Amino acid sequence: MTEQANRIDWLERQLAQVDQFIDRDSKILQESPGRFSVQLALNSWKTHQEELQQELRQAKCALQHEVVELRLVGMRMDGSIPLRLLSKLADKFNGALAHAAFHLRHGISPSRGIPEDMAREIDLRLSGLAFGSTRLMFAGNITPDTTGDSPMEGALEQIFDVLSAPSPEKIRELVTVIGVQATKSLSEMLGVLERQSIGAELTWPAPNSKVYKWGGSLEAVRAAHEKLSIFETLKPEVVTLFGTITDLKENGAIYIRSDRAKHKISYNKQQYSKIQQYRLGMEVRLKTMKYVRIQPLTDRELATYKLITED
């Protein structure tokens, strides 16, 4: 791991520890309001948190680009790869990443393909072909945006989660996070590999020192393709919910109550800057993406809502 990656790892561990101290002191103040010494300590921790977040943002900026490796398993190692196959794989992989990044930020898939600004921000490119042309190296921009998050980093984390998800329920949950379009592109990439009887292994050494890895065989490709293809035709519906905010969770949910019902509306951490405008008791009109599934035993309709945030 590079010195810069070590620095990022250290900062993230420090930040996690400070977050725990803030959570601890906040709970103490909730139980015993007015404890001046605890309030001073909490203010100090919050200041330190802001400093660490700024350092982490700068450290990630210094890395600029991150490399993802797609190793093809079962191809002849003759020093070349069919251009048509390379083009399809690159296009589908780029589509999965860009659509996932857009959905993480806005809670909805783009209506007319990948926006040019998102494509530029991710800046995914084929960095090289490793020995034998069975390992494709993709480089992309991981520079954080104005909120401190990297669109490509967040998209990659979710894509590895989707590929590794063990159950249809977990995949459905993750699809609501990255969106149907990203799922479709990822599934189509796996379909291209399966039709050519090519296995694959995807590897990404993340900036936080964690190494993400998925696959390694044709069986892994087939299993993931079978699971994801079920959700390619999922058709979420855009709905607007009205009500009063009864609860705001920093870990990703808004609760609103109307005359008719109470709704939980989930949001991604990339949308947090938009959430800060809301307060408890505020009357709101929220645009959401509604996902519906039927409970098998009772045939009851279960709906989940994801917040849509637009620029």
N, C-alpha and C positions, 0 to 999 in steps of 0.2 A: 504494500500500500504506500502511496506517495506521501510526502510530508504534508501536503495540502489536505489530502484525504484524512490523515491522522488528526490534523487540526480540526477538521469538520466533525470527526467522530468525538473528539474531546469536548468541543463546544456543545454538541447535542446531548452528551451525557451530563454536562454541567447544567444545561437548560432544563433537562428532565428533573434533576435534583431540586433546582430552584422552584420549578412548578409544583413539586411536592410540598415544599416549605410554604408556598403561597396558599395552597389548598388547605394545609394544616392550620395556619394562622387565621384564614378566613372562617373556618369552622369554629375555631375558638371564639372569635368575635361574634359569630352568630349566636353562640350559646351564652356568652358573657359580654354584652355590648359595653363599650366605655373603658375597656382596659387599654390605657394609654400606651403602655410599653409594647403591648402586642400590636397596636396600630402602627407604632413607629417601626417595628420590625417588619410588618407587612409592607409598609411604604418603601422600606429599604430593599426588600426582596423584589418588589415590582420594578424599582429603578434598575436593579441588577439584571432582571429579566429582559428589560428593554435593551440594555447594553449588550447582553449576550445575543439577543435576536439580531441586533445590528451587525455584530461581529460575524455571526453565522451567515447572514446575507452576503456580506463582503467576501467571506471565505468561499462560498459557493460561486460567486461571481468570478473569482480567480480561476476556478477550474474550467469555466467556459463551456467545455464540451464533455460529453460522456459517451462511452463506447458500449454497444450491445453486440453480442456475437450470436449469430444464428448458424449452428453447425448442422449440415445436411448429412444424414446417415443412410448409407446404401448406394450412394452415387459412385460411379467409376472415378477413381482418382487419376484422371488423365491430364490434369492441368488446365481444364476448361469447364465451363458451365454453359448450357444453352442460353442464349441471350433472351429468348422468349420466356423461359422459366425465371431467370433473374429479374426481368422486368415485372412479371406478375407478382413474385414474392415481395419485391421492393414496394410496389404500388399498394398491395394489400396491407403490408406492415405499416407503411406510412399512413394509410387510411385509418387503421385501427388506433394508432397513437394520436393522430390529430383529432379524430372524432372523440376519443376518450378525453383528451385535454380540454376540448371545447365544452363537452358535457359536464366535466368536473367544475368548470368555471361558471357555466350558465344554467345547468340543470336541464338542458334541452339540446337536441342535436341540431346542427345547422340545417336550414331549409334548402339551401342550394349548393351543396358540396362544401368542401373545406374552405373557409375564408382565407384570403391571401395573407392577412396579418397573422393568423394562427400558423399557417404553413411557414412563414418567415420566422416566427418566434421559436418554433421547434427546430427548424433548419435541419431536418433529417437528411443525411446523405450517405451514400455508400463510401465507406472509408477505405476499404480494401478487401482483397480476397486472400485469405491465408493459404498456406502451403497445400497444394492439391486441389484448390478451389472448392473445398467442401465446407469451408468456414467463411461466412459472409460477415464483415465487420461494418456496423452502422454507427455513425457518429451523429450526435444531436446536441442542441443547445440546452444546457440546464441552468442558464442564468435565471435567478429568481425574478418574478415580476414585482410590481410596486407593493404587493401585499406580502412579499417575502417567500412566495411559493414558486416552484419551478413547474410549469405545465408538463414538460416531458417527464420529469421525475415522478410527479403524481400519477400520470397516465401509465407509466411503466409499472409502478407498484400495483395498480389496480389490474393491469393486464396479467401480471404473474399470479395475482390472487384468483382471477377468473380461470386461468388455465389449470390451476392447482385445486380448484374447488371440488370437494368430494361428493357433493349432493346437488340435485336439481334445485332445492330450496335455496342453498347458498349461492348457486350460480344466478338464480333469479334475483336475489338481493343485490348481487354485484352488477348485474345488467342494469338495474335502475340507477347505479352510480356512474357507469361509463356510457350508457345509452345503447339503443338497439343498433345504430349505424356502426359503432365501434365493434360491437359483438359480431355483426354481419361480416365486416371486413376481416376480422380475426378468424372467423369460421371459414370464410372463403379462402384465406391463405392456407389453412389446414387442409381444405378440400383439394387445393392445387397439389399439395404434397402427397396426399393420400392417393390421388389418381395416378401419380407418377411412382407410387410405391416407395416414397422417400420418407424416412424418419427424420426427426429434427430434435435439436437440443438448443434451448434459448438460455443465454447466460448474461447476467448484468451485475457487475460489481458496483453497487450503489455508493454514493458519497458518504453514507453513514457507516461504511465498512462492511455492511451486510452484503453477501453475495447471493443474488437471486438466481435460481436455476430451475428449469422445467424440462421434462422430456428426456430424449436420449434414444428413442426407438420409434419404429413405425406404429407399434401398438399404442404408444402414448399419443401420437398424432390422431389415430383412429378414434381413440376413446374421447379425447378432447373435442374432436370434430362432431362426434355423435351427440355429446352433451350440449354443445353450443348451437348446433343447427336447430334444436328445438325452439330456441329463443329468437331466431332470425326474423320470424313473422310476428313476434309480439308487437301489439299495436297499442301503445299508451295513448291517453287522451288528455289534451290540455283543458284544465278546468280552473275557474277562478273561485276562491273561497273567501267569504266575508266573515268577520267576527272580531272578538276582543282577545288580545294576547293575554293568556293566563299563565304562561310559563315560557322561559327562554333558557335553553340549555346550550352551553358553550361547546359541548361535545357533539352538536349536530342536529338539534330539533327545536322547532317552535310549536307551541300548543295554542290553538285559538278555540274560542267557544262562541257559537251563535245560538239563536233561539232553538234551532233544530238539533244541533249535535256539537260534539267536541272533536277536533281533528288534530292529529299529529302530523306536522310537515317537516320532513327531514331535509337537511342541506349538507353540502360538502364543505370541508375546511377551506377550499378555494373560494367559497362564497361568503366567508365570514365578514369581510370588509363591508359587504352590503347589509349584513344582519345588524351591524352596530347602530343603524338608524332607528331600530325598533326598541320599544320600552313596554314594560308590563302595563296592562290596562289600555294600551293604544288600540283604537279601532283601525283595522287594516283590511285591505283588499289584495289578496296574494294570488299571483298567477302560479299554478302548479302543474306538474305532470302526474296524472293519475294512472297507477298500475293496478290492474285487477287480476285476481286469481280465484279459482273456485276451490273451496275446501272439499276434498274428495268424499269424505264420509257423510257430510251434511248437505252438500251442494250449495253451501252458503257462500256468498260473494264477499271476498276480503279485499279491501282497497288500501293501498299505500300511496302517499303523496310526497313528491319531491319538489322543492322550491325551484322556480325559474327566476333567474336574475339576469336582466338585460342591461346593456350599457346605455 
